[in-house]
Amino acid sequence: MKLDTPPPSPESSYEGERDDVIDIGDIEEVIELDDDTNLEEVADRLVAAGGEDEDDEESMDEDTGNITDMAALVFSKHKGSVFSCSVSCSGNIAATGGEDDLAYVWDINTGNVLLTCTGHKDSVTCVEFSHDGSLLATGDMNGYIQVWKIATLTKIWEFETGDLCWLTWHHASHVLLAGTVDGETWMWLVPQGNARTFPSYGVTSQCGALLQDGKRSVTGYEDGSLRVFDLKTGQLLHELSGGLAHDAPITSLDVHKDNTLVISGSMDGTAKLYNANNGKLVGTLNCEVAPNSDENSVEVDHTVEAVSFCPVMPSIAVTATLSGYVTFWDVASQVTRHIVAQGCGSSQLLWHASEPILFSAGLDGAVRSYDVRSGDPLAKYTGHKSSILAFGICKDGSALVTASDDGTARVFKL
């Protein structure tokens, strides 16, 4: 990874290639929406954090010592770790990407493979269905991105960037965004291929998300800074940098349904609330929960690996750390409502579509669910033999699909 190589400017990258740049008219048509309308290293860090788990005995059969497999289906086509996972809006199709340089599209009820996505040159660390489920984007660590049409099970578009960190679809159109190790953020209109790049600041673009209005994006960087961009013009609107920024790389982002607040989690053990409309820092949440006194000699990783706003109770935000704590925060007062000692770190958080239920993907291979109102545990889904690196949920909340370092994906009925 060329971490110390300054990326080329967007202007110099497009000299002589202006026919490929997204036209302003295209952007207005795509972006003008109704208001209501590097990952293997990360996986290694997650696995290391999940190596010791105090709750392992809970998921073991007392007599045999074997993990109780609660999965309704096990998908085991991948050879090596499964890094990425996405569930189509139809709820019947999943996509997974793995260390074997392949992505699979498969039926979550039967496990039958519908499409094998070949052609990648490295581990497939990003897979994501478009908002309507008609397209699937797959991206590998080397930055080779392919888009597949689900109706015909064919590839309709491809592009190659620098080493890829993240990939996400616009939530109301076929616009794809990606961030790279060299700091560039890309946007394409698919399948036309019209492109736009956003300014690079010489540091890795760690993660990204779209604001609810569909007109702005937010990006978190390796140096702890945060920036908001206008999608139509590509211009920087606001930034959180310098002394107000995180002291370490940003690991996760989420946006509030009010179209204003952004929450970012970092390796510095904090989460920050940021106003995307005026560029002001709203507050800093300290997520470093002190361990018990008899654990003081043990080095604890307080990295905030996942952050999220509750969609059905928007006054609540949640942070999850590699040290094993899931914290529910009151957004307005920025004080904790509940702290759950999960016993293992989390890699990702998801929400039930209509209920105040949080799902946490554990580095011990189990998914846990919690009642947001009380912080009480509701259920624990076991079966994986190693860390869960990604997971997705059906739109109707009927099933979870998990991707694990043990080389399998599993379907858990809820």
DOBASE-247991 format. One record per residue: z, x negated, y negated of N, C-alpha, C in turn. Coordinates in steps of 0.001 Angstrom, whole numbers, padded with zeros to 6 digits, always signed. Atoms other than C-alpha are relative to their C-alpha. Layout:
BEGIN
ZXYZXYZXY;...
end
This chain:
BEGIN
+000000-000834+001197+000000+000000+000000+000000-000868-001246;+000142+000810+001187-001041-001402-003349+000895+000515-001109;-000956-000558+000956+002111-000522-005229-000047-000706-001337;-000059+000768+001238+001714-003283-007807-001375-000132-000653;+001327+000067+000585-001957-002705-008605-000213+001157-000954;+000201-001105+000946-002569-000723-011796-001246+000789+000351;+001168-000824-000321-004894+002222-011130-000991+000015-001135;+000993-000100+001085-008155+002562-013045+000246+001240-000832;-000177-001166+000862-008128+004916-015985-000969+001082+000417;+000916-001081-000337-009677+008354-015481-001349-000132-000691;+001257+000122+000724-012272+007575-018129-000928-000984+000701;+000846+001004-000620-013496+004397-016429-000451+000426+001380;+000343-000429-001340-013494+006070-013019-001202+000914+000007;+001042-001007-000015-016028+008638-014117-001227-000380-000811;+001202+000416+000704-018546+006586-016067-001196+000146+000934;+001198-000159-000808-021940+007607-014768+000112+001069+001056;-000185-001006-001015-020492+010412-012621+000413+001338-000608;-000494-001173+000702-020014+013204-015126-000431+001302+000652;+000432-001223-000661-021905+015705-012970+001045+000523+000959;-001004-000405-000974-018925+015745-010594+001272+000525-000638;-001233-000396+000668-016287+016536-013206+000054+001523-000147;-000138-001451+000134-014918+020080-013330-000372+000431-001404;+000425-000533+001284-016603+022007-016090+001096+000878-000595;-001037-000785+000667-014342+023639-018683-000157+001482+000327;+000216-001392-000354-015945+026978-017901+000525+000315+001380;-000530-000194-001349-015080+026535-014212+001511+000093-000026;-001455+000005+000071-011493+025736-015100+000509+001304-000583;-000455-001251+000604-011166+028780-017342-000118+001151+000988;+000198-001076-000964-012577+030984-014605+001032-000067+001112;-000924+000168-001123-010306+029542-011953+001454+000113-000434;-001394+000114+000410-007140+028975-013955+000499+001198-000782;-000463-001146+000781-007070+032058-016207+000390+001125+000953;-000495-000935-001003-004905+034148-013869+001001+000961-000618;-001060-000902+000418-002658+037133-014265+001338-000647+000283;-001299+000633-000153+000976+036123-014693+000697+000368+001288;-000704-000388-001217+002023+037970-011573-000766-000429+001255;+000789+000455-001134-000647+036957-009610+000615-001406+000703;-000077+001217-000749+003387+008256+001693+000987+000225+001095;-000882-000881-000738+004817+009776+004372+000567-000603+001295;-000600+000660-001174+005315+007627+007413+001288-000721-000383;-001213+000668+000458+007835+005649+005362+001099+001021-000227;-000980-001073+000181+009560+008882+004423+000544+000437+001350;-000433-000415-001334+009642+009873+008085+000966-001013+000593;-000904+001030-000514+011218+006531+009004+001376+000120-000643;-001282-000141+000688+013898+007070+006347+000761+001215+000511;-000632-001211-000507+014568+010593+007610+000578-000231+001382;-000481+000257-001361+014850+009429+011209+001230-000896-000020;-001159+000888+000094+017211+006624+010218+001236+000756-000455;-001134-000778+000502+019401+009062+008314+000520+000967+001048;-000412-000972-001005+019472+011420+011274+000420-000615+001304;-000317+000669-001252+020324+008813+013870+001364+000341+000560;-001340-000361-000440+024003+009745+014010+000281+001427-000409;-000219-001408+000303+024878+013430+014224+001268+000480+000657;-001283-000438-000525+028371+014793+014592-000098+001332+000724;+000120-001323-000589+027061+018203+015640-000849+000029+001258;+000875+000032-001163+024972+017025+018602+000553+000814+001144;-000591-000679-001140+027456+018500+021069-000230+001501-000057;+000190-001435+000125+026888+021991+019674-001312+000448+000617;+001303-000385-000508+023257+021965+020757-000218-000450+001446;+000099+000447-001380+023970+020550+024222+000616+001023+000944;-000606-000786-001059+024589+022486+027362+001208-000758+000526;-001244+000684-000351+028199+021704+028315-000051-000612+001387;+000019+000490-001368+027389+021231+031967-001041-001088+000214;+001088+000927-000283+024067+019395+031912-000191-001051-001077;+000219+000929+001102+024149+017664+028522-001393+000095-000582;+001348-000176+000507+020612+018887+027893-000007+000909-001226;+000158-000854+001171+019482+020409+024593-000534+001352+000448;+000474-001342-000311+019087+024164+024871-001265+000275-000801;+001265-000244+000667+015453+024925+024096-000146+001493-000267;+000085-001399+000407+015336+028190+022157-001404+000385-000460;+001342-000256+000496+011636+027916+021313-000729+001009+000874;+000845-000948-000727+009303+030742+022254-001264-000682+000503;+001200+000725-000398+006446+028216+022504+000129-001450-000433;+000017+001426+000310+006084+024428+022600-001452-000465-000034;+001353+000534+000150+002878+022836+021301+000084-001513+000145;-000179+001419-000325+002488+019356+022794-001319-000763+000100;+001292+000681-000038-001128+018311+022158+000018-001351-000714;-000027+001247+000763-000226+015570+019683+000528-001160+000837;-000479+001232-000616+000276+011988+020848+000702-000810-001081;-000764+000651+001050+003066+010598+018699+000652+001034-000904;-000742-000868+000900+005100+012032+015847-000906+001036-000658;+000703-001052+000734+004054+015306+014200+000599+000028-001403;-000506+000207+001350+004355+014757+010453-000083+001226-000901;+000274-001069+000958+003062+017954+008858-000270+001313+000718;+000091-001322-000601+002927+021687+009450-000272+001031-001087;+000259-001114+000919+001588+024844+007783-000290+001239+000815;+000245-001279-000662+001477+028523+008751-000893+000841-000897;+000922-000827+000764-001403+030747+007654+000687+001282-000450;-000579-001239+000509-000664+033854+005606-000133+001135+001009;+000124-001013-001046-001823+035886+008630+001201-000002+000928;-001174+000112-000853+001254+034623+010478-000295-000287+001445;+000350+000230-001400-000657+034022+013707-000554-001386+000274;+000649+001300-000158-002151+030586+013088+000841-001079-000679;-000699+001153+000557-000460+027221+012539-000937-001196+000006;+000705+001279+000014-001824+023806+011652+001039-001107-000009;-000913+001142-000049-000122+020509+012470-000804-001288-000079;+000639+001305+000113-000985+016902+011654+000926-001072+000518;-000862+000961-000661+000222+013842+013481-000403-001457-000111;+000166+001444-000047+000465+010136+014087-001274-000395+000744;+001198+000268-000795-002557+010400+016400-001295+000147-000796;+001156-000126+000896-004909+010771+013378-000735+001316+000200;+000614-001302-000250-005581+014387+014345+000812+001110-000645;-000661-001252+000361-004807+017838+013035-000527+001067+000943;+000387-001112-000873-004835+020923+015220+000271+001319-000718;-000232-001383+000399-005234+024577+014314+000185+000790+001281;-000316-000636-001275-003619+026724+016984+000706+001338-000184;-000582-001336-000020-002425+030212+017861+001484-000110+000329;-001437+000178-000225+001362+030446+017533+000537+000909+001100;-000444-000883-001084+001547+033205+020158-000366-000539+001377;+000462+000505-001302-000415+031434+022909-000002-001518+000088;+000114+001453-000001-000568+027773+021859-001422-000484+000170;+001401+000383-000170-004353+027825+022307-000529-000694-001247;+000578+000745+001114-006176+025271+020162-001267+000700-000471;+001163-000640+000592-008654+026931+017809-000951-001026-000610;+000804+001032+000652-009852+023777+016043+000725-001330+000077;-000509+001364+000061-009347+020041+016444-000653-000692-001187;+000510+000612+001233-009699+018345+013052-000079-001511+000197;+000216+001416-000249-011181+014918+013789-000544-000674-001256;+000601+000751+001092-012496+012188+011518+000982-000743-000871;-000993+000705+000820-009240+011027+009974+000165-001444+000467;-000062+001438-000247-008604+007304+009760+001426-000515+000140;-001409+000390-000079-004802+007281+009762+000801+001269+000299;-000867-001136-000286-001813+009554+010401-000263+001145-000972;+000233-001180+000833-002417+013098+009139+001354+000485-000507;-001320-000271+000578+000543+013543+006817+000031+001252-000860;+000065-001219+000804-000662+016610+004890-000910+001019+000668;+000832-001140-000403-001900+019963+006194+000492+001209-000778;-000422-001192+000732-001918+023156+004141-001123+001024-000046;+000927-001114+000141-003616+026538+004283-000077+000429-001462;+000153-000561+001330-005015+027999+001081+000761+001320-000102;-000830-001184+000232-003317+031033-000475-000446+001198+000825;+000517-001140-000752-005586+033471+001379-000224-000318+001476;+000132+000387-001399-005593+031553+004668-001410-000292+000452;+001389+000192-000415-009370+031121+004630-000382-001466+000137;+000298+001426-000043-009315+027335+004139+001229-000794+000420;-001066+000932-000360-007265+024477+005562-000349-001377-000527;+000173+001378+000465-006857+021106+003851+000823-000930+000876;-000708+001019-000780-005938+018057+005934-000202-001345-000691;+000093+001294+000662-005174+014642+004483+000764-001064+000763;-000693+001081-000702-004283+011279+006016+000554-001019-000987;-000675+000976+000857-002286+008356+004688-000971-000853-000800;+000986+000823+000699-005431+006439+003739-000675+000737-001148;+000571-000752+001096-006444+009248+001389-001276+000729+000322;+001180-000764-000385-009255+010839+003392+000407+001461+000167;-000343-001420+000027-009126+014606+002736-001190+000808+000506;+001030-000900-000496-011070+017268+004618+000456+001448-000193;-000294-001423+000097-011261+021029+004079-000836+000735+001031;+000612-000704-001119-012048+023368+006973+000011+001500-000281;+000094-001446+000140-013251+026972+006877+000455+000639+001300;-000607-000548-001208-011148+028971+009313-000915+001017+000686;+000862-001034-000600-013666+031795+009838-001055-000592+000916;+001059+000629-000799-016316+029412+011169+000470-001243+000741;-000584+001186-000638-014014+026558+012281-000876-001227-000239;+000850+001129+000365-016196+024060+010439+000519-000681-001253;-000364+000748+001201-015668+021356+007840-000983+000328-001108;+000877-000371+001107-017005+022362+004425+000090-000965-001182;-000167+000900+001146-015808+019541+002137+000832-001200+000418;-000789+001204-000247-014426+015996+002154+000029-000857-001250;-000141+000905+001145-013234+013396-000330+000944-001121+000409;-000880+001129-000313-011564+009996-000250+000622-000540-001278;-000752+000536+001135-008861+008889-002692+000666-001303+000425;-000872+001072-000445-006371+006048-002636+001032+000555+000970;-001020-000420-000964-003387+006186-000256+000676+001282-000484;-000417-001349+000383-002253+009823-000241+001509+000191+000152;-001429-000330-000058+001289+011023-001015+000239+001495+000194;-000221-001438-000113+000971+014799-001394-001299+000753-000243;+001184-000847+000069-001507+017644-001230+000470+001443-000081;-000400-001402+000098-001191+021278-002338-001144+000830-000573;+000982-000942+000523-003391+024310-003005+000571+000743-001209;-000342-000961+001040-003376+026416-006126+000406+001300+000695;-000511-001169-000696-001490+029619-005319-000818+001270-000221;+000824-001191+000175-004292+031986-006387-001494-000293-000006;+001421+000346+000009-007598+030128-006062-000232-001204+000902;+000336+001128-000867-009440+027481-004047-000111-001284-000807;-000143+001255+000732-008334+024614-006254+001051-000836+000722;-000855+000895-000778-006784+021639-004471+000484-001136-000891;-000574+001114+000765-004440+019060-006024+000611-001021+000953;-000546+001071-000831-003296+015697-004658+000522-001121-000883;-000550+001154+000694-001238+012681-005714-000063-001225+000898;+000212+001222-000773-001693+009063-004648+001010-001093-000330;-000898+001136+000170+000227+005816-004295-000306-000753-001291;+000341+000735+001224-001692+004290-007200+000293+000783-001272;-000463-000754+001159-000375+007027-009491-000947+001069-000495;+000948-001012+000455-003439+009214-009863+000339+001369+000560;-000059-001381-000470-003334+012993-009623-001402+000579-000122;+001359-000535-000071-006573+014694-008584+000030+001520+000075;+000186-001436-000172-007832+018273-008809-001468+000264+000302;+001373-000330-000391-010929+019704-007085-000175+001505+000117;+000415-001359-000291-012714+023022-007003-000746-000048+001331;+000527+000093-001362-013481+023588-003296-000749+001296+000334;+000661+001207-000514-016089+023599-001832-000976-000651-000969;+000966+000574+000938-018128+022867-004972+000219-001496-000194;-000303+001418+000099-016324+019521-005238+000192-000503-001415;-000246+000429+001380-016025+019469-009046+001409-000573-000112;-001257+000730-000005-013215+017052-009852+000534-000245-001398;-000659+000455+001211-010711+016179-012540+001136-000926+000409;-001161+000856-000213-008216+013330-012669+000923+000121-001207;-001013-000031+001043-004993+013311-014659+000449-001431-000272;-000380+001366+000361-003652+010247-016472+000956-000631+001015;-000889+000747-000887-002029+007595-014285+000939-000854-000848;-000993+000778+000744+001122+005773-015375+000419-001245+000761;-000218+001257-000700+000944+002888-012920+001084+000025+001052;-001004-000131-001046+003602+004222-010551-000401+001142+000930;+000402-000961-001023+003281+006273-007374+000312+001436-000389;-000193-001441+000171+002815+010030-007710+000622+000536+001284;-000752-000289-001217+005504+011033-005212-000177+001433+000521;+000055-001403-000400+005256+014847-005207-000500+000830-001177;+000530-000836+001054+003729+017711-007132+000120+001471+000329;-000088-001450-000174+003850+021473-007650-000708+000669-001160;+000632-000791+001062+002221+024224-009707+001000+000964-000589;-000811-001021+000643+003988+026374-012269-000527+001375+000385;+000361-001335-000438+003941+030112-011619-001190+000589-000757;+001133-000534+000755+001356+030770-014347-001341-000495+000531;+001226+000521-000570-001184+028761-012366-000821-000836-000954;+000739+000734+001026-002202+026895-015521+000548-001402-000218;-000633+001304+000194+000147+023892-015362+000485-000541+001338;-000559+000664-001177+001232+021361-012759+001114-000934-000446;-001081+000941+000265+004317+019157-012544-000011-001052+001088;+000059+001125-000929+004437+015733-010919+001244-000862-000147;-001134+000911-000016+007374+013529-009904-000446-001381+000453;+000494+001360-000209+006999+009745-009861+001056-000922+000607;-000849+000990-000662+008412+006691-008130+001056-000576-000940;-000969+000560+000949+010146+005503-011319+001014+001032-000478;-000963-001033+000366+012101+008769-011574-000443+000911-001121;+000495-000825+001105+009979+010299-014335-000669+001263+000524;+000565-001313-000313+008586+013840-014407-000965+000377-001112;+000992-000333+001026+005440+015076-016172-000651+001339+000284;+000657-001303-000083+003830+018449-016876-001388-000129-000612;+001384+000102+000447+000033+018690-017200-000633+001375-000152;+000825-001191+000153-002368+021356-018438-001202-000142+000934;+001069+000118-000979-004837+022059-015614-001383+000125-000624;+001309-000223+000599-007665+023212-017880-000503-001219-000750;+000406+001138+000822-007672+020189-020177+000324-001340+000629;-000433+001258-000591-005970+017582-018002+000969-000775-000872;-000862+000699+000948-003692+016702-020921+001468+000070+000409;-001451+000029-000202-000043+015685-020668+000657+000917-001027;-000701-000924+000887+002147+018453-022112+001412-000477-000318;-001386+000442+000174+005690+017143-021569+000311-001059+001043;-000453+000965-000986+007468+014303-019831+001498-000235-000125;-001405+000391-000067+010973+013384-018745+000014-001435+000481;+000059+001416-000343+011236+009605-018798+001118-000745-000713;-001019+000810+000657+013433+006752-019951+001395+000321+000489;-001401-000194-000366+017182+007294-020008+000331+001369+000539;-000259-001351-000495+016932+011019-019258-000541+000215+001406;+000644-000170-001299+014857+010535-016097+000945-000410+001123;-000745+000469-001160+016114+009892-012578+000021-001526+000033;-000124+001454-000123+017275+006364-011748-000687-000545+001241;+000646+000397-001245+015286+006284-008503-001163+000961+000246;+001156-000865-000248+012126+007840-007014+000363+001465+000195;-000140-001438-000235+011763+011621-007097-000548+000317+001383;+000376-000304-001378+011575+013014-003564-000509+001419+000183;+000339-001414-000210+011109+016771-004065+000005+000742-001325;+000113-000834+001189+010215+019435-006628-000064+001464+000403;+000248-001429-000153+010373+023197-006966-000062+000615-001391;+000148-000692+001284+009470+025631-009746+000613+001391+000095;-000669-001299+000053+011341+028757-010796-001017+001102-000258;+000912-001128+000199+009701+032175-010780-000084+000430-001458;+000049-000359+001417+010481+032473-014510-001059-000786-000771;+001085+000773+000602+007626+030012-015180+000495-001020-001022;-000571+000936+000968+009974+027756-017131+000710-001169+000672;-000852+001032-000580+012481+025854-014984-000672-000750+001147;+000399+000868-001111+011675+022937-012692+001256-000710+000492;-001089+000782-000553+014163+021291-010326-000591-001160+000786;+000469+001199-000695+013680+017748-009033+001166-000657+000719;-000995+000745-000759+015588+015850-006347-000413-001454+000096;+000304+001425+000063+015861+012072-006227+000859-000809+000962;-000765+000936-000822+017031+009111-004192+001265-000478-000710;-001203+000410+000728+019666+008573-006922+001185+000940+000240;-001104-000906-000325+021779+011426-005496+000195+001132-000975;-000106-001088+000972+021094+013881-008308-001216+000913+000091;+001115-000909+000253+018927+016892-009031+000016+000311-001482;+000088-000286+001425+017686+017626-012534-000723+001320-000226;+000633-001241+000442+016852+020967-014166-000735-000294-001295;+000879+000396+001105+013966+020669-016605-000757+001213-000504;+000735-001098+000622+012391+023112-019058-001448-000431-000214;+001400+000390+000067+008620+022897-018565-000706+000529-001240;+000611-000563+001202+007934+024899-021738+000239-000850-001246;-000299+000798+001188+009675+022660-024257+000270-001474+000307;-000182+001400-000367+010111+019417-022289+001430-000493-000091;-001401+000394+000135+013913+019437-022535+000705-000055+001356;-000860+000073-001176+016376+018331-019858+001088+001054-000135;-000989-001077+000037+018549+021350-019032+001332-000454+000566;-001248+000469-000591+021100+019610-016835-000235-000889+001194;+000046+000892-001165+021860+017107-014076+001065+000426+000996;-000908-000424-001062+023425+018181-010783+000359-001201+000867;-000454+001122-000818+025514+015545-009013+000160+000470+001439;+000011-000448-001398+024831+015945-005296+000700-000978+000931;-000707+000972-000828+026934+013018-004091+001364+000555+000387;-001264-000530-000523+029611+014760-002042+000752-001141+000670;-000789+001112-000527+032424+012311-001258+000308+000208+001471;-000340-000123-001413+032842+011627+002471+001499-000039+000223;-001421+000066-000340+036189+011854+004241+000503-001425-000114;-000581+001309+000256+038559+008979+003661-000230-000974+001142;+000188+000904-001129+038095+007613+007170-001454-000440+000152;+001401+000381-000053+034356+007303+006495-000383-000906-001164;+000294+000761+001203+034683+005199+003360-000710-001317+000283;+000621+001269-000338+033521+002085+005191-001462+000162+000387;+001367-000269-000415+030249+003745+006149-000869+000260-001230;+000918-000215+001112+027330+003538+003738-000685+001348+000173;+000542-001351-000065+026160+007055+002934-001229+000100-000897;+001226-000203+000764+022640+007938+001812+000039+001384-000630;-000106-001271+000706+022963+010644-000839-001349+000489-000541;+001320-000446+000443+019192+011014-001335-000120+001522+000081;+000254-001439+000004+018374+014581-002361-001418+000200+000529;+001292-000057-000668+015569+015154+000116-000738+001312-000244;+000637-001301+000192+014925+018830-000631+000729+000786-001088;-000546-000880+001040+015433+021192-003588-000795+001295+000016;+000722-001269+000009+014561+024867-003976+000756+001050-000799;-000553-001190+000631+015116+027973-006087-000103+001159+000979;+000017-001164-000879+016043+031132-004189-000930+001064-000583;+000958-000957+000564+013116+033582-004609+000556+001403-000185;-000530-001360+000120+015150+036759-004063+001295+000040-000799;-001172+000116+000875+018235+035536-005965-000254-001170-000945;+000464+001105+000840+016677+033443-008766+001079-000697-000807;-001091+000685+000700+020066+032585-010262+000576-001140+000828;-000537+001004-000910+020659+030234-007304-001047-001061+000306;+000813+001124-000455+019238+026783-006571+000746-000693+001133;-000606+000681-001142+019845+024736-003430-000493-001443+000051;+000360+001396-000230+019906+020989-002819+000474-000396+001388;-000380+000500-001326+020006+019218+000545-000171-001507+000025;+000002+001456+000025+020847+015552+001043-000090-000588+001402;+000043+000701-001281+020320+012995+003772+001395-000273+000536;-001377+000187-000462+024112+012652+003912+000529+001233+000712;-000374-001145-000813+024262+016128+005444+000593+001179-000741;-000598-001092+000764+025329+018427+002611-001069+000909-000601;+000853-001009+000618+023579+021636+001588+000853+000694-001053;-000798-000513+001111+024803+022781-001832-000738+001134-000705;+000533-001150+000725+024239+026177-003455+000557-000049-001422;-000375+000149+001404+024276+026013-007261-000292+001275-000779;+000295-001030+000974+024549+028632-009982-000829-000648-001106;+000921+000653+000924+021590+027809-012206+000498+000062-001440;-000410-000170+001397+023010+029174-015467+001169-000913-000372;-001191+000796+000308+026399+027413-015277-000072-001413+000554;+000173+001303-000636+025215+024449-013150+001249-000450+000753;-001159+000304-000840+028339+024644-010970-000298+000442+001421;+000241-000316-001400+028507+024807-007201+000611+001350+000374;-000505-001241-000571+028884+028147-005448+000538-000240+001401;-000407+000329-001371+029077+026808-001880-000520-001393+000341;+000438+001277-000549+028913+023407-000203+000148+000070+001515;-000007-000052-001455+027975+023284+003485-000138-001419+000539;+000082+001287-000691+028722+020159+005535-000779+000235+001294;+000889-000368-001096+025774+020517+007865+000157-000903+001214;-000167+000930-001118+026548+017463+009979-001193-000903+000222;+001192+000851-000061+023054+015975+009575-000810+000249-001260;+000839-000162+001173+020533+015461+006814-001072+001049+000203;+001094-000967-000028+017748+017897+005939-001282-000676-000469;+001293+000501+000450+014046+017145+005583-000721+000998-000877;+000703-001035+000751+012926+020479+004113+000822+001281-000004;-000634-001306+000110+014179+023888+002961-001075+001078-000120;+000894-001152+000107+012450+027271+003364+000832+001266-000156;-000684-001270+000219+013318+030859+002478-000636+001111+000819;+000514-001241-000569+012999+034151+004278-000749+000739-001106;+000866-000622+001000+010311+036212+002552+000691+001095-000797;-000588-001157+000693+012514+039184+001668+001516+000051+000035;-001460+000001-000121+016120+038361+002584+000588-001270-000627;-000637+001194+000571+018600+035953+000920+000483-000953+001098;-000294+000875-001131+018408+033605+003916-000733-001322-000187;+000547+001343+000133+017879+029838+003689-000117-000643+001378;+000191+000768-001223+016451+027728+006526-000035-001486-000354;-000072+001436+000222+017198+024004+006722-000494-000728+001241;+000535+000792-001112+015172+021598+008895+000863-001241+000163;-000973+001063-000195+017667+019174+010380-000566-001257+000628;+000401+001272-000576+017283+015507+011210+000574-000204+001391;-000478+000033-001381+019123+016243+014444-000903+000823+000910;+000938-000761-000800+016196+018368+015622+000259+001486+000035;-000326-001429+000005+017731+021777+014865-000277+000602-001368;+000129-000770+001231+016952+024424+012258+001230+000881-000137;-001157-000849+000265+019927+026164+010673-000329+000990-001101;+000195-000995+001047+019993+029336+008604+001345+000354-000617;-001220-000290+000752+022515+030315+005932-000191+001248-000852;-000036-001128+000916+023450+033414+003971+000230-000552-001397;-000095+000577+001335+022825+032495+000340+001196+000552-000766;-001073-000630+000754+025427+034935-000946+001361-000604+000287;-001320+000518-000400+028335+033430+000986-000016-001466+000401;+000093+001357-000524+027031+030075+002211+000309-000094+001483;-000376-000002-001419+027980+031124+005756-001204-000295+000887;+001085+000232-000959+025910+029834+008696-000318+001278+000761;+000440-001195-000707+023875+032527+010432-000500-000309+001406;+000581+000310-001310+021982+030867+013282-000377-001473+000055;+000437+001376-000234+020978+027535+014795-001055+000026+001101;+001120-000020-000934+017637+026991+016539-000229-001411+000527;+000076+001324-000605+017494+024063+018964-001164-000097+000987;+001071+000257-000950+014934+022491+021262-000631-001365-000197;+000579+001319+000259+013617+019355+019573+000966-001112+000410;-000788+001149-000434+014804+015973+020821+000083-001080-001076;-000050+000954+001098+014327+014198+017508-000146+000769-001317;-000016-000603+001332+014167+014856+013752-001160+000963-000221;+001050-000902+000478+012241+017814+012351-000488-000564-001334;+000567+000637+001186+009891+016320+009752-000644+000998-000960;+000594-001048+000838+008296+019559+008471+000102+001311+000751;+000068-001297-000656+008301+023273+009129-000584+001039-000929;+000577-001094+000765+006706+026542+008027+000539+001308+000526;-000519-001302-000390+007607+030211+008151-001093+001050-000166;+000957-001104+000110+005512+033298+008794+000334+000850-001220;-000182-000762+001234+005011+035463+005737+000941+001176+000174;-000882-001144-000246+006831+038387+007354+001377-000411+000505;-001307+000483-000430+009758+036181+008348+000276+000155+001479;-000210-000259-001429+009208+036761+012066+000128-001260+000841;-000023+001215-000811+008886+033144+013200-000032-001244-000870;+000071+001327+000597+009341+029483+012277-000873-000881+000879;+000757+001013-000727+006963+026679+013247+000490-001359-000486;-000599+001279+000344+008481+023194+013340-000844-001154+000519;+000702+001220-000401+006968+019691+013536+001022-001122+000090;-001092+000934-000263+009034+016882+014974-000473-001411+000342;+000216+001383-000376+009248+013160+015491-000080-000164+001515;+000063+000093-001464+009489+013938+019223-001401+000268+000542;+001376-000186-000422+005730+014609+019298-000404+001421+000291;+000318-001406-000266+005902+018389+019595+000148+000840-001257;-000262-001074+000957+005681+021472+017429+000549+001161+000790;-000613-001110-000705+007729+024516+018309-000040+001258-000844;-000048-001306+000651+007693+028211+017505+001311+000670+000367;-001275-000697-000209+011046+029940+017061-000123+001405-000569;-000001-001367+000465+011164+033707+016847+001323+000279-000687;-001208-000260+000790+013636+034924+014236+000509+001406+000304;
end
